[in-house]
Amino acid sequence: MRYLLAKGEIVTLQADDAIESLSLVAGAIWLTRSSDTRDYCLHEGTRLAVVRGETLIIEAISPATLTVNCRERRAGVHITTAWPHSSPRTA
């Protein structure tokens, strides 16, 4: 599944059992995850393994194309647009 994010757009992804990883096809994103205390700045060409059941908060630093790689063809992904086109720091 491929998602296009506008600069500043923030989404929350709840990973289920079928999600294997995220790949950043274009652009740059900031990412934090519930299973880790570190923050990540990912750039085009980066792939990040996803832990089953974790929550990811993703903010597009620039316009970005993100692919959710799944183990199954019809994986369940729950994505919530929390703050479209604005940051929680400025909302």
PDB file of N, CA, C and O in Angstrom:
ATOM      1  N   MET A   1       0.843  -1.165   0.000  1.00  0.00           N
ATOM      2  CA  MET A   1       0.000   0.000   0.000  1.00  0.00           C
ATOM      3  C   MET A   1       0.889   1.228   0.000  1.00  0.00           C
ATOM      4  O   MET A   1       1.854   1.306   0.760  1.00  0.00           O
ATOM      5  N   ARG A   2       0.569   2.171  -0.838  1.00  0.00           N
ATOM      6  CA  ARG A   2       1.375   3.376  -0.974  1.00  0.00           C
ATOM      7  C   ARG A   2       0.561   4.591  -0.545  1.00  0.00           C
ATOM      8  O   ARG A   2      -0.615   4.715  -0.887  1.00  0.00           O
ATOM      9  N   TYR A   3       1.199   5.490   0.209  1.00  0.00           N
ATOM     10  CA  TYR A   3       0.550   6.706   0.709  1.00  0.00           C
ATOM     11  C   TYR A   3       1.371   7.919   0.332  1.00  0.00           C
ATOM     12  O   TYR A   3       2.600   7.899   0.402  1.00  0.00           O
ATOM     13  N   LEU A   4       0.683   8.980  -0.070  1.00  0.00           N
ATOM     14  CA  LEU A   4       1.315  10.250  -0.391  1.00  0.00           C
ATOM     15  C   LEU A   4       1.033  11.208   0.751  1.00  0.00           C
ATOM     16  O   LEU A   4      -0.120  11.392   1.139  1.00  0.00           O
ATOM     17  N   LEU A   5       2.074  11.817   1.289  1.00  0.00           N
ATOM     18  CA  LEU A   5       1.934  12.759   2.396  1.00  0.00           C
ATOM     19  C   LEU A   5       2.420  14.127   1.969  1.00  0.00           C
ATOM     20  O   LEU A   5       3.489  14.252   1.372  1.00  0.00           O
ATOM     21  N   ALA A   6       1.641  15.157   2.273  1.00  0.00           N
ATOM     22  CA  ALA A   6       2.047  16.529   2.009  1.00  0.00           C
ATOM     23  C   ALA A   6       3.002  16.980   3.114  1.00  0.00           C
ATOM     24  O   ALA A   6       2.961  16.450   4.225  1.00  0.00           O
ATOM     25  N   LYS A   7       3.845  17.939   2.820  1.00  0.00           N
ATOM     26  CA  LYS A   7       4.761  18.480   3.817  1.00  0.00           C
ATOM     27  C   LYS A   7       3.964  18.934   5.040  1.00  0.00           C
ATOM     28  O   LYS A   7       2.979  19.660   4.906  1.00  0.00           O
ATOM     29  N   GLY A   8       4.389  18.505   6.233  1.00  0.00           N
ATOM     30  CA  GLY A   8       3.719  18.884   7.470  1.00  0.00           C
ATOM     31  C   GLY A   8       2.558  17.985   7.858  1.00  0.00           C
ATOM     32  O   GLY A   8       2.035  18.106   8.966  1.00  0.00           O
ATOM     33  N   GLU A   9       2.141  17.086   6.973  1.00  0.00           N
ATOM     34  CA  GLU A   9       1.032  16.188   7.282  1.00  0.00           C
ATOM     35  C   GLU A   9       1.496  15.127   8.285  1.00  0.00           C
ATOM     36  O   GLU A   9       2.586  14.569   8.157  1.00  0.00           O
ATOM     37  N   ILE A  10       0.662  14.866   9.268  1.00  0.00           N
ATOM     38  CA  ILE A  10       0.987  13.901  10.314  1.00  0.00           C
ATOM     39  C   ILE A  10      -0.059  12.797  10.304  1.00  0.00           C
ATOM     40  O   ILE A  10      -1.261  13.060  10.258  1.00  0.00           O
ATOM     41  N   VAL A  11       0.418  11.552  10.347  1.00  0.00           N
ATOM     42  CA  VAL A  11      -0.488  10.407  10.399  1.00  0.00           C
ATOM     43  C   VAL A  11      -0.038   9.472  11.511  1.00  0.00           C
ATOM     44  O   VAL A  11       1.140   9.430  11.867  1.00  0.00           O
ATOM     45  N   THR A  12      -0.982   8.732  12.049  1.00  0.00           N
ATOM     46  CA  THR A  12      -0.703   7.699  13.035  1.00  0.00           C
ATOM     47  C   THR A  12      -1.047   6.363  12.403  1.00  0.00           C
ATOM     48  O   THR A  12      -2.129   6.200  11.839  1.00  0.00           O
ATOM     49  N   LEU A  13      -0.137   5.410  12.494  1.00  0.00           N
ATOM     50  CA  LEU A  13      -0.334   4.088  11.926  1.00  0.00           C
ATOM     51  C   LEU A  13      -0.310   3.069  13.054  1.00  0.00           C
ATOM     52  O   LEU A  13       0.655   2.997  13.816  1.00  0.00           O
ATOM     53  N   GLN A  14      -1.367   2.288  13.157  1.00  0.00           N
ATOM     54  CA  GLN A  14      -1.436   1.192  14.134  1.00  0.00           C
ATOM     55  C   GLN A  14      -1.116  -0.100  13.391  1.00  0.00           C
ATOM     56  O   GLN A  14      -1.916  -0.560  12.576  1.00  0.00           O
ATOM     57  N   ALA A  15       0.036  -0.682  13.663  1.00  0.00           N
ATOM     58  CA  ALA A  15       0.497  -1.866  12.941  1.00  0.00           C
ATOM     59  C   ALA A  15      -0.179  -3.130  13.453  1.00  0.00           C
ATOM     60  O   ALA A  15      -0.252  -3.358  14.660  1.00  0.00           O
ATOM     61  N   ASP A  16      -0.667  -3.943  12.537  1.00  0.00           N
ATOM     62  CA  ASP A  16      -1.234  -5.235  12.922  1.00  0.00           C
ATOM     63  C   ASP A  16      -0.243  -6.342  12.579  1.00  0.00           C
ATOM     64  O   ASP A  16       0.894  -6.063  12.198  1.00  0.00           O
ATOM     65  N   ASP A  17      -0.665  -7.583  12.712  1.00  0.00           N
ATOM     66  CA  ASP A  17       0.221  -8.719  12.490  1.00  0.00           C
ATOM     67  C   ASP A  17       0.768  -8.811  11.069  1.00  0.00           C
ATOM     68  O   ASP A  17       1.844  -9.372  10.866  1.00  0.00           O
ATOM     69  N   ALA A  18       0.062  -8.280  10.094  1.00  0.00           N
ATOM     70  CA  ALA A  18       0.446  -8.458   8.702  1.00  0.00           C
ATOM     71  C   ALA A  18       1.500  -7.454   8.222  1.00  0.00           C
ATOM     72  O   ALA A  18       2.147  -7.689   7.202  1.00  0.00           O
ATOM     73  N   ILE A  19       1.679  -6.353   8.932  1.00  0.00           N
ATOM     74  CA  ILE A  19       2.622  -5.325   8.483  1.00  0.00           C
ATOM     75  C   ILE A  19       4.044  -5.754   8.812  1.00  0.00           C
ATOM     76  O   ILE A  19       4.356  -6.118   9.946  1.00  0.00           O
ATOM     77  N   GLU A  20       4.887  -5.703   7.807  1.00  0.00           N
ATOM     78  CA  GLU A  20       6.271  -6.125   7.936  1.00  0.00           C
ATOM     79  C   GLU A  20       7.225  -4.945   8.077  1.00  0.00           C
ATOM     80  O   GLU A  20       8.111  -4.959   8.931  1.00  0.00           O
ATOM     81  N   SER A  21       7.041  -3.905   7.223  1.00  0.00           N
ATOM     82  CA  SER A  21       7.968  -2.779   7.229  1.00  0.00           C
ATOM     83  C   SER A  21       7.368  -1.578   6.504  1.00  0.00           C
ATOM     84  O   SER A  21       6.327  -1.670   5.853  1.00  0.00           O
ATOM     85  N   LEU A  22       8.063  -0.452   6.640  1.00  0.00           N
ATOM     86  CA  LEU A  22       7.746   0.772   5.895  1.00  0.00           C
ATOM     87  C   LEU A  22       8.926   1.074   4.992  1.00  0.00           C
ATOM     88  O   LEU A  22      10.077   0.883   5.385  1.00  0.00           O
ATOM     89  N   SER A  23       8.650   1.544   3.786  1.00  0.00           N
ATOM     90  CA  SER A  23       9.699   1.980   2.869  1.00  0.00           C
ATOM     91  C   SER A  23       9.383   3.392   2.432  1.00  0.00           C
ATOM     92  O   SER A  23       8.253   3.694   2.048  1.00  0.00           O
ATOM     93  N   LEU A  24      10.380   4.259   2.491  1.00  0.00           N
ATOM     94  CA  LEU A  24      10.195   5.630   2.042  1.00  0.00           C
ATOM     95  C   LEU A  24      10.683   5.717   0.601  1.00  0.00           C
ATOM     96  O   LEU A  24      11.882   5.640   0.334  1.00  0.00           O
ATOM     97  N   VAL A  25       9.747   5.876  -0.314  1.00  0.00           N
ATOM     98  CA  VAL A  25      10.041   5.893  -1.747  1.00  0.00           C
ATOM     99  C   VAL A  25      10.597   7.252  -2.167  1.00  0.00           C
ATOM    100  O   VAL A  25      11.504   7.329  -2.996  1.00  0.00           O
ATOM    101  N   ALA A  26      10.044   8.330  -1.584  1.00  0.00           N
ATOM    102  CA  ALA A  26      10.478   9.690  -1.932  1.00  0.00           C
ATOM    103  C   ALA A  26      10.267  10.600  -0.732  1.00  0.00           C
ATOM    104  O   ALA A  26       9.396  10.351   0.102  1.00  0.00           O
ATOM    105  N   GLY A  27      11.064  11.649  -0.650  1.00  0.00           N
ATOM    106  CA  GLY A  27      10.896  12.647   0.399  1.00  0.00           C
ATOM    107  C   GLY A  27      11.594  12.284   1.692  1.00  0.00           C
ATOM    108  O   GLY A  27      12.526  11.481   1.718  1.00  0.00           O
ATOM    109  N   ALA A  28      11.110  12.910   2.789  1.00  0.00           N
ATOM    110  CA  ALA A  28      11.684  12.685   4.112  1.00  0.00           C
ATOM    111  C   ALA A  28      10.572  12.740   5.152  1.00  0.00           C
ATOM    112  O   ALA A  28       9.639  13.535   5.038  1.00  0.00           O
ATOM    113  N   ILE A  29      10.682  11.880   6.175  1.00  0.00           N
ATOM    114  CA  ILE A  29       9.696  11.858   7.254  1.00  0.00           C
ATOM    115  C   ILE A  29      10.406  11.810   8.605  1.00  0.00           C
ATOM    116  O   ILE A  29      11.547  11.361   8.713  1.00  0.00           O
ATOM    117  N   TRP A  30       9.701  12.284   9.631  1.00  0.00           N
ATOM    118  CA  TRP A  30      10.089  12.114  11.027  1.00  0.00           C
ATOM    119  C   TRP A  30       9.155  11.051  11.568  1.00  0.00           C
ATOM    120  O   TRP A  30       7.959  11.073  11.276  1.00  0.00           O
ATOM    121  N   LEU A  31       9.682  10.119  12.354  1.00  0.00           N
ATOM    122  CA  LEU A  31       8.883   9.013  12.833  1.00  0.00           C
ATOM    123  C   LEU A  31       9.228   8.717  14.294  1.00  0.00           C
ATOM    124  O   LEU A  31      10.396   8.722  14.683  1.00  0.00           O
ATOM    125  N   THR A  32       8.201   8.463  15.087  1.00  0.00           N
ATOM    126  CA  THR A  32       8.392   7.941  16.439  1.00  0.00           C
ATOM    127  C   THR A  32       7.519   6.711  16.570  1.00  0.00           C
ATOM    128  O   THR A  32       6.483   6.597  15.915  1.00  0.00           O
ATOM    129  N   ARG A  33       7.949   5.781  17.431  1.00  0.00           N
ATOM    130  CA  ARG A  33       7.235   4.512  17.563  1.00  0.00           C
ATOM    131  C   ARG A  33       7.039   4.165  19.033  1.00  0.00           C
ATOM    132  O   ARG A  33       7.871   4.487  19.881  1.00  0.00           O
ATOM    133  N   SER A  34       5.924   3.503  19.313  1.00  0.00           N
ATOM    134  CA  SER A  34       5.576   3.171  20.693  1.00  0.00           C
ATOM    135  C   SER A  34       6.517   2.133  21.299  1.00  0.00           C
ATOM    136  O   SER A  34       6.608   2.034  22.523  1.00  0.00           O
ATOM    137  N   SER A  35       7.208   1.369  20.483  1.00  0.00           N
ATOM    138  CA  SER A  35       8.086   0.309  20.979  1.00  0.00           C
ATOM    139  C   SER A  35       9.526   0.770  21.183  1.00  0.00           C
ATOM    140  O   SER A  35      10.393  -0.047  21.493  1.00  0.00           O
ATOM    141  N   ASP A  36       9.797   2.080  21.013  1.00  0.00           N
ATOM    142  CA  ASP A  36      11.164   2.582  21.026  1.00  0.00           C
ATOM    143  C   ASP A  36      11.160   4.025  21.528  1.00  0.00           C
ATOM    144  O   ASP A  36      10.242   4.781  21.211  1.00  0.00           O
ATOM    145  N   THR A  37      12.150   4.410  22.291  1.00  0.00           N
ATOM    146  CA  THR A  37      12.210   5.777  22.810  1.00  0.00           C
ATOM    147  C   THR A  37      12.906   6.745  21.846  1.00  0.00           C
ATOM    148  O   THR A  37      12.876   7.956  22.064  1.00  0.00           O
ATOM    149  N   ARG A  38      13.525   6.231  20.797  1.00  0.00           N
ATOM    150  CA  ARG A  38      14.220   7.089  19.837  1.00  0.00           C
ATOM    151  C   ARG A  38      13.261   7.639  18.789  1.00  0.00           C
ATOM    152  O   ARG A  38      12.208   7.057  18.530  1.00  0.00           O
ATOM    153  N   ASP A  39      13.635   8.758  18.193  1.00  0.00           N
ATOM    154  CA  ASP A  39      12.947   9.305  17.027  1.00  0.00           C
ATOM    155  C   ASP A  39      13.801   8.999  15.806  1.00  0.00           C
ATOM    156  O   ASP A  39      15.017   8.833  15.911  1.00  0.00           O
ATOM    157  N   TYR A  40      13.157   8.926  14.650  1.00  0.00           N
ATOM    158  CA  TYR A  40      13.856   8.596  13.416  1.00  0.00           C
ATOM    159  C   TYR A  40      13.571   9.654  12.367  1.00  0.00           C
ATOM    160  O   TYR A  40      12.442  10.131  12.251  1.00  0.00           O
ATOM    161  N   CYS A  41      14.580  10.021  11.612  1.00  0.00           N
ATOM    162  CA  CYS A  41      14.422  10.887  10.445  1.00  0.00           C
ATOM    163  C   CYS A  41      14.802  10.009   9.250  1.00  0.00           C
ATOM    164  O   CYS A  41      15.968   9.660   9.060  1.00  0.00           O
ATOM    165  N   LEU A  42      13.798   9.663   8.456  1.00  0.00           N
ATOM    166  CA  LEU A  42      14.011   8.753   7.337  1.00  0.00           C
ATOM    167  C   LEU A  42      13.996   9.512   6.020  1.00  0.00           C
ATOM    168  O   LEU A  42      13.206  10.435   5.822  1.00  0.00           O
ATOM    169  N   HIS A  43      14.876   9.106   5.135  1.00  0.00           N
ATOM    170  CA  HIS A  43      14.982   9.740   3.820  1.00  0.00           C
ATOM    171  C   HIS A  43      14.717   8.711   2.731  1.00  0.00           C
ATOM    172  O   HIS A  43      14.693   7.506   2.980  1.00  0.00           O
ATOM    173  N   GLU A  44      14.520   9.212   1.527  1.00  0.00           N
ATOM    174  CA  GLU A  44      14.248   8.370   0.364  1.00  0.00           C
ATOM    175  C   GLU A  44      15.168   7.153   0.324  1.00  0.00           C
ATOM    176  O   GLU A  44      16.381   7.270   0.494  1.00  0.00           O
ATOM    177  N   GLY A  45      14.570   5.984   0.097  1.00  0.00           N
ATOM    178  CA  GLY A  45      15.334   4.748   0.000  1.00  0.00           C
ATOM    179  C   GLY A  45      15.459   3.991   1.315  1.00  0.00           C
ATOM    180  O   GLY A  45      16.005   2.888   1.338  1.00  0.00           O
ATOM    181  N   THR A  46      14.962   4.562   2.414  1.00  0.00           N
ATOM    182  CA  THR A  46      15.067   3.923   3.727  1.00  0.00           C
ATOM    183  C   THR A  46      13.934   2.925   3.943  1.00  0.00           C
ATOM    184  O   THR A  46      12.796   3.155   3.534  1.00  0.00           O
ATOM    185  N   ARG A  47      14.268   1.816   4.592  1.00  0.00           N
ATOM    186  CA  ARG A  47      13.262   0.809   4.959  1.00  0.00           C
ATOM    187  C   ARG A  47      13.377   0.583   6.465  1.00  0.00           C
ATOM    188  O   ARG A  47      14.483   0.475   6.995  1.00  0.00           O
ATOM    189  N   LEU A  48      12.236   0.512   7.153  1.00  0.00           N
ATOM    190  CA  LEU A  48      12.208   0.346   8.603  1.00  0.00           C
ATOM    191  C   LEU A  48      11.316  -0.841   8.956  1.00  0.00           C
ATOM    192  O   LEU A  48      10.146  -0.875   8.574  1.00  0.00           O
ATOM    193  N   ALA A  49      11.861  -1.813   9.683  1.00  0.00           N
ATOM    194  CA  ALA A  49      11.069  -2.953  10.141  1.00  0.00           C
ATOM    195  C   ALA A  49      10.051  -2.467  11.169  1.00  0.00           C
ATOM    196  O   ALA A  49      10.349  -1.588  11.977  1.00  0.00           O
ATOM    197  N   VAL A  50       8.847  -3.044  11.136  1.00  0.00           N
ATOM    198  CA  VAL A  50       7.767  -2.659  12.040  1.00  0.00           C
ATOM    199  C   VAL A  50       7.517  -3.795  13.024  1.00  0.00           C
ATOM    200  O   VAL A  50       7.444  -4.962  12.640  1.00  0.00           O
ATOM    201  N   VAL A  51       7.388  -3.436  14.296  1.00  0.00           N
ATOM    202  CA  VAL A  51       7.098  -4.407  15.350  1.00  0.00           C
ATOM    203  C   VAL A  51       5.588  -4.603  15.444  1.00  0.00           C
ATOM    204  O   VAL A  51       4.833  -3.630  15.455  1.00  0.00           O
ATOM    205  N   ARG A  52       5.152  -5.843  15.511  1.00  0.00           N
ATOM    206  CA  ARG A  52       3.723  -6.156  15.586  1.00  0.00           C
ATOM    207  C   ARG A  52       3.068  -5.421  16.753  1.00  0.00           C
ATOM    208  O   ARG A  52       3.559  -5.462  17.881  1.00  0.00           O
ATOM    209  N   GLY A  53       1.960  -4.754  16.467  1.00  0.00           N
ATOM    210  CA  GLY A  53       1.163  -4.083  17.487  1.00  0.00           C
ATOM    211  C   GLY A  53       1.620  -2.686  17.867  1.00  0.00           C
ATOM    212  O   GLY A  53       0.936  -2.015  18.640  1.00  0.00           O
ATOM    213  N   GLU A  54       2.757  -2.220  17.350  1.00  0.00           N
ATOM    214  CA  GLU A  54       3.216  -0.891  17.729  1.00  0.00           C
ATOM    215  C   GLU A  54       2.442   0.206  17.007  1.00  0.00           C
ATOM    216  O   GLU A  54       1.820  -0.031  15.972  1.00  0.00           O
ATOM    217  N   THR A  55       2.491   1.400  17.568  1.00  0.00           N
ATOM    218  CA  THR A  55       1.897   2.578  16.955  1.00  0.00           C
ATOM    219  C   THR A  55       3.031   3.453  16.444  1.00  0.00           C
ATOM    220  O   THR A  55       4.021   3.679  17.141  1.00  0.00           O
ATOM    221  N   LEU A  56       2.873   3.945  15.213  1.00  0.00           N
ATOM    222  CA  LEU A  56       3.861   4.836  14.606  1.00  0.00           C
ATOM    223  C   LEU A  56       3.218   6.190  14.375  1.00  0.00           C
ATOM    224  O   LEU A  56       2.092   6.274  13.886  1.00  0.00           O
ATOM    225  N   ILE A  57       3.930   7.246  14.726  1.00  0.00           N
ATOM    226  CA  ILE A  57       3.492   8.610  14.408  1.00  0.00           C
ATOM    227  C   ILE A  57       4.476   9.147  13.387  1.00  0.00           C
ATOM    228  O   ILE A  57       5.682   9.186  13.629  1.00  0.00           O
ATOM    229  N   ILE A  58       3.952   9.558  12.249  1.00  0.00           N
ATOM    230  CA  ILE A  58       4.774   9.949  11.104  1.00  0.00           C
ATOM    231  C   ILE A  58       4.427  11.368  10.692  1.00  0.00           C
ATOM    232  O   ILE A  58       3.254  11.703  10.526  1.00  0.00           O
ATOM    233  N   GLU A  59       5.453  12.211  10.526  1.00  0.00           N
ATOM    234  CA  GLU A  59       5.262  13.574  10.010  1.00  0.00           C
ATOM    235  C   GLU A  59       6.125  13.739   8.769  1.00  0.00           C
ATOM    236  O   GLU A  59       7.312  13.415   8.787  1.00  0.00           O
ATOM    237  N   ALA A  60       5.537  14.237   7.701  1.00  0.00           N
ATOM    238  CA  ALA A  60       6.279  14.474   6.467  1.00  0.00           C
ATOM    239  C   ALA A  60       7.094  15.764   6.609  1.00  0.00           C
ATOM    240  O   ALA A  60       6.531  16.843   6.791  1.00  0.00           O
ATOM    241  N   ILE A  61       8.408  15.644   6.525  1.00  0.00           N
ATOM    242  CA  ILE A  61       9.302  16.804   6.570  1.00  0.00           C
ATOM    243  C   ILE A  61       9.274  17.510   5.221  1.00  0.00           C
ATOM    244  O   ILE A  61       9.419  18.730   5.142  1.00  0.00           O
ATOM    245  N   SER A  62       9.087  16.738   4.177  1.00  0.00           N
ATOM    246  CA  SER A  62       8.906  17.243   2.811  1.00  0.00           C
ATOM    247  C   SER A  62       7.824  16.358   2.195  1.00  0.00           C
ATOM    248  O   SER A  62       7.470  15.335   2.782  1.00  0.00           O
ATOM    249  N   PRO A  63       7.290  16.723   1.030  1.00  0.00           N
ATOM    250  CA  PRO A  63       6.319  15.822   0.402  1.00  0.00           C
ATOM    251  C   PRO A  63       6.938  14.421   0.322  1.00  0.00           C
ATOM    252  O   PRO A  63       8.086  14.266  -0.095  1.00  0.00           O
ATOM    253  N   ALA A  64       6.171  13.408   0.723  1.00  0.00           N
ATOM    254  CA  ALA A  64       6.745  12.068   0.840  1.00  0.00           C
ATOM    255  C   ALA A  64       5.811  11.002   0.268  1.00  0.00           C
ATOM    256  O   ALA A  64       4.588  11.141   0.280  1.00  0.00           O
ATOM    257  N   THR A  65       6.428   9.943  -0.229  1.00  0.00           N
ATOM    258  CA  THR A  65       5.707   8.753  -0.677  1.00  0.00           C
ATOM    259  C   THR A  65       6.169   7.607   0.200  1.00  0.00           C
ATOM    260  O   THR A  65       7.354   7.272   0.235  1.00  0.00           O
ATOM    261  N   LEU A  66       5.218   7.006   0.910  1.00  0.00           N
ATOM    262  CA  LEU A  66       5.498   5.970   1.890  1.00  0.00           C
ATOM    263  C   LEU A  66       4.794   4.680   1.482  1.00  0.00           C
ATOM    264  O   LEU A  66       3.607   4.694   1.156  1.00  0.00           O
ATOM    265  N   THR A  67       5.516   3.575   1.500  1.00  0.00           N
ATOM    266  CA  THR A  67       4.924   2.276   1.199  1.00  0.00           C
ATOM    267  C   THR A  67       4.882   1.438   2.465  1.00  0.00           C
ATOM    268  O   THR A  67       5.887   1.306   3.163  1.00  0.00           O
ATOM    269  N   VAL A  68       3.705   0.865   2.762  1.00  0.00           N
ATOM    270  CA  VAL A  68       3.538  -0.068   3.871  1.00  0.00           C
ATOM    271  C   VAL A  68       3.644  -1.463   3.265  1.00  0.00           C
ATOM    272  O   VAL A  68       2.793  -1.867   2.473  1.00  0.00           O
ATOM    273  N   ASN A  69       4.688  -2.196   3.638  1.00  0.00           N
ATOM    274  CA  ASN A  69       4.946  -3.538   3.116  1.00  0.00           C
ATOM    275  C   ASN A  69       4.301  -4.560   4.047  1.00  0.00           C
ATOM    276  O   ASN A  69       4.553  -4.563   5.252  1.00  0.00           O
ATOM    277  N   CYS A  70       3.469  -5.423   3.477  1.00  0.00           N
ATOM    278  CA  CYS A  70       2.696  -6.378   4.268  1.00  0.00           C
ATOM    279  C   CYS A  70       3.077  -7.814   3.938  1.00  0.00           C
ATOM    280  O   CYS A  70       3.522  -8.118   2.831  1.00  0.00           O
ATOM    281  N   ARG A  71       2.894  -8.685   4.916  1.00  0.00           N
ATOM    282  CA  ARG A  71       3.136 -10.118   4.733  1.00  0.00           C
ATOM    283  C   ARG A  71       2.006 -10.756   3.938  1.00  0.00           C
ATOM    284  O   ARG A  71       2.204 -11.760   3.252  1.00  0.00           O
ATOM    285  N   GLU A  72       0.819 -10.164   4.036  1.00  0.00           N
ATOM    286  CA  GLU A  72      -0.366 -10.697   3.365  1.00  0.00           C
ATOM    287  C   GLU A  72      -0.878  -9.693   2.352  1.00  0.00           C
ATOM    288  O   GLU A  72      -0.624  -8.494   2.466  1.00  0.00           O
ATOM    289  N   ARG A  73      -1.587 -10.181   1.378  1.00  0.00           N
ATOM    290  CA  ARG A  73      -2.121  -9.312   0.340  1.00  0.00           C
ATOM    291  C   ARG A  73      -3.166  -8.339   0.882  1.00  0.00           C
ATOM    292  O   ARG A  73      -3.183  -7.179   0.468  1.00  0.00           O
ATOM    293  N   ARG A  74      -4.023  -8.765   1.777  1.00  0.00           N
ATOM    294  CA  ARG A  74      -5.100  -7.924   2.323  1.00  0.00           C
ATOM    295  C   ARG A  74      -4.859  -7.656   3.802  1.00  0.00           C
ATOM    296  O   ARG A  74      -5.640  -8.079   4.655  1.00  0.00           O
ATOM    297  N   ALA A  75      -3.801  -6.971   4.089  1.00  0.00           N
ATOM    298  CA  ALA A  75      -3.469  -6.667   5.476  1.00  0.00           C
ATOM    299  C   ALA A  75      -4.352  -5.559   6.011  1.00  0.00           C
ATOM    300  O   ALA A  75      -4.793  -4.686   5.262  1.00  0.00           O
ATOM    301  N   GLY A  76      -4.608  -5.597   7.299  1.00  0.00           N
ATOM    302  CA  GLY A  76      -5.393  -4.547   7.944  1.00  0.00           C
ATOM    303  C   GLY A  76      -4.482  -3.474   8.493  1.00  0.00           C
ATOM    304  O   GLY A  76      -3.647  -3.741   9.357  1.00  0.00           O
ATOM    305  N   VAL A  77      -4.639  -2.271   7.999  1.00  0.00           N
ATOM    306  CA  VAL A  77      -3.848  -1.137   8.461  1.00  0.00           C
ATOM    307  C   VAL A  77      -4.817  -0.057   8.908  1.00  0.00           C
ATOM    308  O   VAL A  77      -5.749   0.291   8.183  1.00  0.00           O
ATOM    309  N   HIS A  78      -4.597   0.466  10.091  1.00  0.00           N
ATOM    310  CA  HIS A  78      -5.435   1.564  10.573  1.00  0.00           C
ATOM    311  C   HIS A  78      -4.588   2.820  10.594  1.00  0.00           C
ATOM    312  O   HIS A  78      -3.640   2.925  11.372  1.00  0.00           O
ATOM    313  N   ILE A  79      -4.932   3.781   9.731  1.00  0.00           N
ATOM    314  CA  ILE A  79      -4.202   5.043   9.661  1.00  0.00           C
ATOM    315  C   ILE A  79      -5.150   6.169  10.023  1.00  0.00           C
ATOM    316  O   ILE A  79      -6.261   6.258   9.501  1.00  0.00           O
ATOM    317  N   THR A  80      -4.700   7.020  10.917  1.00  0.00           N
ATOM    318  CA  THR A  80      -5.477   8.171  11.333  1.00  0.00           C
ATOM    319  C   THR A  80      -4.699   9.429  10.997  1.00  0.00           C
ATOM    320  O   THR A  80      -3.534   9.561  11.371  1.00  0.00           O
ATOM    321  N   THR A  81      -5.334  10.351  10.296  1.00  0.00           N
ATOM    322  CA  THR A  81      -4.708  11.640  10.060  1.00  0.00           C
ATOM    323  C   THR A  81      -5.008  12.493  11.285  1.00  0.00           C
ATOM    324  O   THR A  81      -6.131  12.959  11.476  1.00  0.00           O
ATOM    325  N   ALA A  82      -3.994  12.688  12.103  1.00  0.00           N
ATOM    326  CA  ALA A  82      -4.188  13.393  13.366  1.00  0.00           C
ATOM    327  C   ALA A  82      -4.225  14.901  13.177  1.00  0.00           C
ATOM    328  O   ALA A  82      -5.124  15.569  13.688  1.00  0.00           O
ATOM    329  N   TRP A  83      -3.267  15.436  12.455  1.00  0.00           N
ATOM    330  CA  TRP A  83      -3.157  16.874  12.260  1.00  0.00           C
ATOM    331  C   TRP A  83      -2.830  17.149  10.795  1.00  0.00           C
ATOM    332  O   TRP A  83      -1.663  17.354  10.461  1.00  0.00           O
ATOM    333  N   PRO A  84      -3.819  17.160   9.922  1.00  0.00           N
ATOM    334  CA  PRO A  84      -3.498  17.367   8.502  1.00  0.00           C
ATOM    335  C   PRO A  84      -2.878  18.739   8.261  1.00  0.00           C
ATOM    336  O   PRO A  84      -3.422  19.762   8.675  1.00  0.00           O
ATOM    337  N   HIS A  85      -1.765  18.743   7.604  1.00  0.00           N
ATOM    338  CA  HIS A  85      -1.068  19.953   7.160  1.00  0.00           C
ATOM    339  C   HIS A  85      -0.662  20.877   8.299  1.00  0.00           C
ATOM    340  O   HIS A  85      -0.453  22.067   8.060  1.00  0.00           O
ATOM    341  N   SER A  86      -0.544  20.384   9.518  1.00  0.00           N
ATOM    342  CA  SER A  86      -0.012  21.205  10.602  1.00  0.00           C
ATOM    343  C   SER A  86       0.632  20.280  11.625  1.00  0.00           C
ATOM    344  O   SER A  86       0.302  19.098  11.715  1.00  0.00           O
ATOM    345  N   SER A  87       1.528  20.826  12.367  1.00  0.00           N
ATOM    346  CA  SER A  87       2.226  20.080  13.377  1.00  0.00           C
ATOM    347  C   SER A  87       1.547  20.219  14.718  1.00  0.00           C
ATOM    348  O   SER A  87       0.962  21.266  14.997  1.00  0.00           O
ATOM    349  N   PRO A  88       1.601  19.184  15.574  1.00  0.00           N
ATOM    350  CA  PRO A  88       0.999  19.338  16.899  1.00  0.00           C
ATOM    351  C   PRO A  88       1.703  20.409  17.707  1.00  0.00           C
ATOM    352  O   PRO A  88       1.142  20.937  18.667  1.00  0.00           O
ATOM    353  N   ARG A  89       2.925  20.731  17.326  1.00  0.00           N
ATOM    354  CA  ARG A  89       3.654  21.778  18.032  1.00  0.00           C
ATOM    355  C   ARG A  89       3.082  23.158  17.738  1.00  0.00           C
ATOM    356  O   ARG A  89       3.275  24.093  18.515  1.00  0.00           O
ATOM    357  N   THR A  90       2.366  23.287  16.597  1.00  0.00           N
ATOM    358  CA  THR A  90       1.808  24.597  16.224  1.00  0.00           C
ATOM    359  C   THR A  90       0.305  24.611  16.252  1.00  0.00           C
ATOM    360  O   THR A  90      -0.306  25.668  16.096  1.00  0.00           O
ATOM    361  N   ALA A  91      -0.317  23.443  16.451  1.00  0.00           N
ATOM    362  CA  ALA A  91      -1.784  23.355  16.429  1.00  0.00           C
ATOM    363  C   ALA A  91      -2.385  23.929  17.706  1.00  0.00           C
ATOM    364  O   ALA A  91      -3.606  23.939  17.864  1.00  0.00           O
TER     365      ALA A  91
END
